[in-house]
C-alpha cells in the first residue's frame, strides 16, 4: 500500500490523512463542488472533484469515486464513516479495479447491513437479542406479532440506523398508522421499507464493543464504549470505558462481540452494539457497524492504539500485531460531538460561516476537526463540525477536562451545541448515576434552554469599542496631518475624552443594553442596571484579555459589520448591533483651562460645528463623526473658546488624531 484515496470529507478525512502522513503513505482525497476550499482538500497530496454539492451525485457516487481513485493512482480506498463506508457496491467495484478496500469483506457487510439477518446470526451464535419479530412484511402478520410482543415496542427499519425509520408505539391502536410512517421514512432513507418489531426497553443503555479481525482468522476486542447520551437516537457524548457496568456484564459483552465477528469471518475494524436494560441488568445484541466509528478516538486514548493504522494494516493483509492479553486500559476518555445546530430549537441544523475558530491547548485534550476560520457550513452534509476528546486518570478528571476544553473552545459564527454539551457535563446526574438513552428527555423535559450569560453582552460591547479604537473604516484613506504628532496622549485619568457608547445588542431575539464610558483600555460599563469597572486590552495572539470586578476573562471576538461574535468561557455568542442607535460622547471631567479633542476611533468627519474663535460650553457637540455605520457626536469637555481646528468635513482621520483645541478664551474676552 503506497497511496490511499480517502472517499470522505470533514474531520474523518483529516483523521485518516494524519495517520497516512505519519506512516509515510501518499494521499488523495475526494471533494464536492461545495467543499473546494475544505480543510481536507488543503491537507492532501492530491484532491479530485467528484461532482456537485449534493451527496448523491458526489460522495455517494461509486463511479465517480473509482474514477478519481484511478486518476490518483491509488492502490487503496479508505471510506471513512457514513457515505459509502458500508456499501458492498464500492467494495465490489474496488475488487474489480484491483484497488484495496480499507474495510471488511462484502459478505460481512451484507450480513450485518440487515438488522433482520444480523439478529438471526446473533441468535445462531447464542447471543441474546431483544424480543421481537423480524419475519413476514405482511401488515396483518406484523399487527399480529405486535400484539404478541406487546407495547411499548419499536418499529425499526431493517436496512439502516441513525434513528431513521424508527418509531415508538405505546398504544396498540396506534400501530397501523405508526407502521405506515416508519415504512415511509425507511423507504426514503434506505430505499427499503422492510421493518422489524422490537420490545421497547424503557431504561436502556447503549453499550458497544470495539472489535478487530484480520484475514488470518484472528479476532480481538478493544473494550467497550458507552454511547447513551443521544438526541433523536443519534449519539452526542461517548466515553470509554462504560461507568456503572457490572463486571460480569462487561465480560459477557466482550465474549458476545467476538463470537459474532467470528461467526461472519470478520476481517477489519468494527463495532458490535448492545442494549443493556438497566432494570433487568440484561444485555441484548442491537446491531453491528462494519466500519470505523465516529467515537473511535475514545478507544484510541484508553488503549494508546491508532485504530486507523490497525485498519490499514489489516486491509494490507497483515495480521493483528498483538494478542488480546497485550491490550490494557489506561484511564478514561470522553468525547463530545460539536454540531452546527440549535439545541434550543429541537437541534435544528444551522448553516453559515465560521468567523472565529481557536482550539484550546491542555493535557489530555484532542480535537478532531474538519473546519477552520472562514469555513462554510452548508446544508448538504452532516452538521458535525468537530469532536472534542479528553483523557484523564479517571472519569471525573476526563469529564472536568472536557468541560474546560468546551468552555475555552472558540467556535462562533454559526450556532453550535457547545453550551448544551457543557450543561450536560455539568449536570450532577451525569457523574453520579448510570446513564440511559432517556437522559436528555428526562433532564430537559421541556427541551434545553440556553442560560444567557449577561457578561457576554459586556464582552461584546468591549470588543466593539476596541474595534472602533483600533480599526480603520473599510475602503477609506486616513488623513495624515502634522497635528497628529504634537505633544503626548493623555490617559483616561487625565480625561482627554470620555466616550459613552450606548449599544443595543440583539441575541436570540432578546435585546440587551450596554453603556460603556471610557477610552484606551479602561472603562465604566453599565449592563442593564449593573455597573462594572473594566480594563481590557487586545493581546498579540488576537485574544482580548479583560478584567471585570476582579475576575479575568480571556476571549476572542470578531466584529463583522453589524454582527459581534464573542467566544470564551462565557459561551459562544453572536450579537446583532441594532444600527439605528447612535453613540454619543458626554463630558464628565472637571472644568479645564485647556484641552484637545482627539478622535476616539478612526472615522469620517461628516459635520464640523465650530470654527476658531467660537465660544463653547461643556457638552456642546463640536464634531459629528461616522464610524462602523454609526454616528458619533464628539463634545466639548469644558467651557472655553476654540483655538484651532485640525480637520475638515469629508476627511477621514486616524484614531487619536488631534481634532479641535479649546483654550480658556481670555483673548476673546479682552
N, C-alpha and C positions, 0 to 999 in steps of 0.2 A: 504494500500500500504506500503510494507516494503522494497522490493528490486527492484530497477529499472535497467533494462538491456538497455544499450544505443547502438542502432544499427547504429552507425555512427563513424566518425573519426575526427581528426583535432580539430579546435577551437570550433566547436559546441558541440562535445562530451565533451570537457573540460568545456564549459559553463554549460551544464546540470549537469555534475559532481559536480560543485561548489554549485549549488543550492541544489542538493540532500544531499550533505555533511552538508550544513547549516541546512537543515530540519531533519537531523538525519536518512536519508534513506540510506540503504546499496546500493552499486553499482556494476555493472558488465558491461564490455564493449566487443564489438566485435573488432577483428583486423584481417587484412590480413597478409600474409607472408611478404609483403613489409613494414608493419607497426609494426613489432615485437618490435621495440625499440622506438615506438612513445610515445609522452608525455601522451596521454590519457590512454595508457596501464599502464604506471607507476603510474598514479594517482588513478586508480580504485581499489576497494577492490578485484575484480576478473577480469580476462581477458581471453578470449577464441578466439583461432584462428579459423576463419570460412572459410578459403580457400586461394587459391593463390592470387597473386598480382592483377590480372585482376578483375575489379569491378563486372563484370557479374558473376564471379564464387565465389565472396565473399560478398561484401556489397549489392549486388542486388540479392543474393541467399536467397529467403524466407525460404526454407527448412533448410539451414544452420543456419540462424538467429534463427529460432524457436528452433532448437535442442540445440543451445548454451544457449538460454534463459532458457530452461528447465533444463539443466545441472547446471545453475547458481541458480536455484530455484527462479527465478524472478517472481514477480506477476504483472509486468508492463513492457512494452517495449516503450521506447522513440525513435522515428525515426530520430530526428534532422530535418535537411532540406536536400533536394536532395535525392539521392538514393531511398529508399523505403518510403519516408515520405508521398507521395500521392498515395500509392499503395493499392488498395482495396484487392489485394491478401494477403498482410500482415495483413490487418485489419481482414479479414475473417479467416485467419489462427490463429490469436490471439484469436478470439472469440471461435473458435473450441477447442483451447487448454486451455481455461479458463484463459487467460492472458489479462490484461487490455492494450488496445492500447491507448497511450497518443496522442490523436488526435480526429478528428471528426468521425461521423458515416460513414459507407461506402457509403450510398446513397448520402450524401452531396459531398463526394469526387468524386463520379462518375458523378454527375450532373455538378459540376464545372470543372471537368477534361476535358470536351469537350468545346472548345470555342464556337462551334455552339449551343450546348444545353444551355450553360450558358447565351448566348445572348438572347435566347428565354425566359429564366426565367427572365432576367432583363427587357425585354420588357413587359412581363406579370405583372411585379411589377411596371410598369410605370417609369422605369429608362431609360434615353436616351442611345442609343448605336450609334456607328459610322455608318453612312450609308454604306451599303454594301450588300453582298449576302452570304448566308450560306445554300444553298439548294442542288439540284442535283449535282452530281460529274461528270456528262457527260461533255465532253470537249466542245461540241457545246453550251450547256446550259451555261457553265461558260464563254465562249467567248461572248455570247450574253449579259450576265449580266455585264461583264466587260465594254461593250460599254455603258450600262445604268448608271453604277456607275461613269464612266469617269476616266481619268487619271489626275494626278498621283494616283495610287492605290497600295495597298499592297496585295500580295498573301501570306496567312499565313497558316501554318499547324494548323489544328483544334485540334490536340491531345497533343500539348505541347507548350513550350515557350522558353525563353532564346535566341531568335533570330534565332533558328534553323528552317529551312523550311520557312523562311520569306524572300520575295523578293519584291523589288520595281519596278513597271512598270511605266515608264514615257512616253512611246510611245505605242500606241495601236498595232502597227505592231510587237512589241516585246513580246506580251502577250503569244503566244503559246510556244515559247522556254523558257520563264521565268517560265511558269506553269510547264513545264517538270522538270526544275531544282529544283523548290520548292517542287514538289512531291517526287523527288528522295531524297532530304535532309530529308523531313518529314518521309519517309519510313525508312531511315537509322537510324534516331534519335529516332522515336517513334513506329516503326512497323506499321504505319498507314499513308497512303498517302492522306487522305481527307484534303481538303483545304477550305478556305473561302476567300472572297474578301472584302476589306475594303477601303473606300476612304482614301487617304493619307492626313493627317493633316500636313501642311508644317511648322507650328510653334507650335509643340506640347510640352506640359509639362507633365511629368509623376508624377501624384499625387496619393498617395494611403492612404487608411484609415485602421487603425488597429482596428479590432473588436474582441469581445469575446462573446461567447454564452455558456450557460450551459444546463444541462439536465433537467432543471426546466422551460424552456421557456424564460429565461432572455437573452436579447441581449443588449450590450452597445458598444459604440465606445470609442477608446482611442486616439482620434485626428488623425491628418494626418502627412504624411511624404512626402518630395519632393525627387524624385529619377531621376531627369532629366539628370544628368551628366552620360552619358553612352558611352561605346565604343563597337561597334559591337552589339548594342541592349542589352548590359549587364551593370548593374549598377556599378559605380565606387565610387561615392560620394553620400551620402544620408544625409538628415537633417530633423529635426523636431523642430518646425512646418515648413510649406512652406512659403517662403517670397513672397511678392508682389502678394498675392492671395486675390481677393475681398472677403469681409466677407460674402456676400450673397452666393457666390460660395462655400466657405468653409462650411457653414451651410447646403447647399444642398447636398454636398458630404457625410456629416455625415448621413443625412437622407437616401440617396440612399443606403449607405453601410448597415445600419441597416435593411432597407427594404428587401434587397436581402438575408441577413443572416436569417431573419425571414421566408422568403419565402421557404427556404430549410430546416428549422429546425436545424440550425447550432448549434453545441454543443462543441466548442473548440476555440482556438485562430485561427484567420485567417486574411487575408488582401484582401481588395477589391481595385482593381487598376482602375484608371481612366486616360483618356487622356483629357487634358484641352487645348483647342485651344486658344492660346494667342491672335490671331487676332479677333476671333468672341466672345471670352470670354464664350464659351460653353464647358460643360464637358460631356464626354461620358464614359459609362462603358467599361472597357477593358477586365478584367478577375478577377477571384478570386483565390488566393492561399490558399489552405486548410492546412496550416502548419505554423510553426514558421518561420519568415522571417530572412534572413541574417542580415538585418538592424534593427532588433528589439531593440538593445541597445539604439538607439536614443530615442525611445518612453519611454524606461525604465528611461532614465536620465531626461526627462522632466515631467514625471508623478510620479517618485520616486516609481515605482512598479517593482516587479520581475515578469516578464511575464512567466518565466518557472515555478515558484511557482504557479502562477494562472492557468497555463495549467495543471500542475499535480493535483491540487485540483479539477478542473473541471472533469478531467478523473476519479478521485476517487469518483465522484458523488456529490461533494459539490457544493452548489450554489455560484455564484459570490458574494464575501463578501462585496460589496459596490454598491451603486447606481450611475447612470450617473452623478448626481449633486455633488457627492462626489469627483469626479476626476477634478483636476485643473492642468493647465500648469505651469511649473516652469522653466523659462529661455529658452535657446536654446541649441540644441545638434547637432553635425555634425560628421559624420563617414566617414572614408576613408578605402577602401579595399586595403590592401597591397598584391600584387600578385607577384609571381615569373614569370616575363615576361619582354620582351624587348619592351618598348613603341616606341622606335625609329625604330623598325623593325616590324611594324604593330602588336604590342603586342604579339609577338611570345612567347609561353610558354618556360620557361627555367628550367633546372634541374641542380642539383649539391649538394654540401654540405654547410651548413651554418657554416661559420668559425668564425663569430662574431655575437653576439646577446646580446643586452642590451636595456631594456625599460626605458626611462627617467621617472622620477617622477615629479609630478606637480599637482596643484589644478585643479580639474575638468577633469582630464585625466583618461581614462580607456583603457586597452589593452586586447582584446580577441584574444589570440594567440594559435596556435596549434604546435608551433615549439620551439626549444631551440638550443643552440650552439651544433653543431655536427649533427643536424637533416639532414636526406637525403631528398632532394626534387626530387621526381620521376616523370616519365611521366604518371603515371597510374591514377592520380586523378586531381581534380580541382586545378589550380595553386594558389588559395588564401592561403596565409600563416597566415595572421592576420588581425584584424580590429583595427584601432586606432580611439577612440571616444573622443571628447572633449565637455565639457559643459560650458556654460557661462551665464551671466545675459542677454545677447542679442546676436544677430547673429555675430556682429563684434567681440565681445570677444571670442565667441566659435571658430570662424574661426582663430583668432590670436593664440589661444591656440593650435589648431590642427596643424597649420603651424609650430609652435615652436616645438611641440612634434615630428613631422615628421623630422624636421631638426636635432633633438637630438637622433633620433631612430637609434641605431647601428644595422643594419641587413645587413650583407655582406657575400660574398662567392658565392652567386648566384645572377644574375641580378634581380632587382626588379623595380617597378614603383614608388618608393618613390620620386625621383626627379621630375618626371612627375606630381605627385599629388601636390607637393609643387608649381610647376609652375601654375597649375590650380587655386589653392587657392590664389596665389599672383596676378592673373590677375585682373585688375580693374573692368572688366565687371562681374566678379563673384559676387562681392558685390553690384554693383551699379544698376543692372537691372535684370528683370525676366530671369530665366534660361529656356532653351528649350533643347530638346534632340539633337538639332543641334549645341549645344555649342562647343563641341570638334572639329567637322569638320570645323566649321566656325572660331574658334580660331586658329586652326592649319591646315590650308588648304593643306599644303604640308606635313602634318604629324608632330608629335612632334619631335624636335631635341634637344638632350642634350646640355647644355651650359657648356662645361668643365671648371671647376674651377681650374685655374693654381695652386692655393695654395695646392690643393690636392696632386699634384706631390711632392711638398716640404714636406708635411706631410709624404708621403710615404717614401721619402728619409731619413727623420729624423728617422722614425720608423725603417727603415732598419739599419741605422747607430747605433741606440741604441741597436738593437738586436745583432749586431756584438760586441758591447762593453760588453754585459751582458750575452749572451747565449753561452754555451759551444757547440762545434761541436758534432753532434749526433754520438753516438757509440764510443766515444773516452774516454781515461782515461787521465786526465790532469796531467802533470808532475809537481811535487811539489819540489822546491829547496830551500835551505836556503837563497838564494839571494832574494827571493820574500818578505822576512820580513825585509830587510835592509832599513833604512832611512825612509823618508816620501815622499809621492807622491807630485810632484809639480803641480800647477794649470796650466790651459791653458795659463794664462798670463805669466807664467814662461817658457812657450814654451818647455815642455818636448818633445812632438812630435806634429807636426801639420799634420793631415792626410787629404789629398784631396781625397774624394770619388767621382768618376765620374760614375754616374748611367744613363743608358739609359732605360727609362721606357716606356713600350708599354701599351696604354689604348685605347680600341675600335679602333684598327688599326692605331693609331697615336703615333709616338714616341715623348717623352719629355725628354730633357736632364736636369739633375740636378747635380751640382757640390757642394760638401759640404766640407768645410775646418774647422777643429776643433776637439775637443775631450772633453769628460767629461761633456757634457751638454751645452757648448757654441760653437756656430758655425757661420761661414760665409757661406751663401748659394747663389749660382748663378743659378737662374732658367731662362733658356734661356738667355736673356740679362739683366734680372732684379736681382739686388742684395738685399739680406735681411740679417739682423742681427737677429740671433735666439738663444733663450735659451729654453732648453727642459729638462723635467725630467719625469720619469715614476712614477706615484703615487701608493699608497698602494693598491688601488682598481683595478689596471691594466690599468687605463687610462693614456694617455700621455698628459701632460699639456705643451703647447708651447706658448712662447711669440715671436711674429714676428712683427717688425715695429710698436711696441706699441699696438698691438692687441693680445688678448689671444685666443687660440684655445684649447679646450678640445676634445680629440678624442680617439678612440680605434683603435688598429691595430694588425694584425697578419701577421707574415712572415712565409709562408708555402712553403718551397723550393724556387722556383723562382717566387712565387706569393706573392705580398704585398697587403694586404687588409686593407683599412682605412675606418672608418665610423665616421661621425660627422657633424657639421654644413656645412662643405664643400661638403657634399654629401657622398654617399656610393660608393666607387670606388675600382676596382680590377686592379692592375698593374702587368704586367709580366716583370720581370727583364731579359733583354737580356744578357744572361750569358757569351757571348764571350767578353764582355767588362771587362778589368782589372781595379782594383782600385789601384791607385798609391799614394805614400806618397811623398810630396815635402817639402823641408825645406824653411822657410821664416823668421826665427828668426835671430837676430843678432849673430855675432860670439861669441862663449863662450869658456872659458878656460877648462871647463869640462862639460860633460853631459852624461846621461844614457839613452839608448834607451829602452823604455818599450813596451810591447806588447799592441797594441791599442784594441785588442779583443782576445778572446780565439781562438786558431788555431794550425795548424800543421806546423812545420818548415820543409820546403821542400828543401831549399838551404841555406847554410851558406857560405857567400862570403868573410869573413875576419877571421883572427886569431890574437892572441895577437902579438903586435909589428908592424902590418900593418899600414902604413900611409894612411889616407883617407882625402878626400875633401868634403866639404858641398855638399850634393846632391847625393853622391855615394850610391849605393844600398849595404846595409850591410847584409840583410836577406830577403829571399823570404818566404812568409807565405801563407798558404791556409786556407780560412775560408768561409763558406756559399757558397761553389762551385766557389769562385772567388780567384784570385791570388793577393796578396798584396805585393808590394815592399816597404820595410822599409829602409829609407835612413838616411844618416848622417846629423845631424843638423848643424855641424860646422867642420872646418878643425881640424885635430888632429891625435893622434895615439891610436890604440886600446889597452886599458889597460887590459881588461878582457872580455871573452865571457862566458855567463852563460847558454847556451843552446846547444843542439846538433841536427843535422839533423835527422828527423824522429820522434822527440818528440813532444808531444802536450803540449802547455803552456797555463797558465791562463791569463785572462785579467789583465793587469798592471804588469805582471811578468817582472823583470829586464832581459834584453837580452844581451846588449853589453854596456861596459863602455869605454868612449873615453876621454883621457886626452890631455893636451897641447903638449906633446911629447918632453919636454926638454931632458929627459933621452935618447931618441932615437937619438937626435942631438948631444949629448955630445961625 
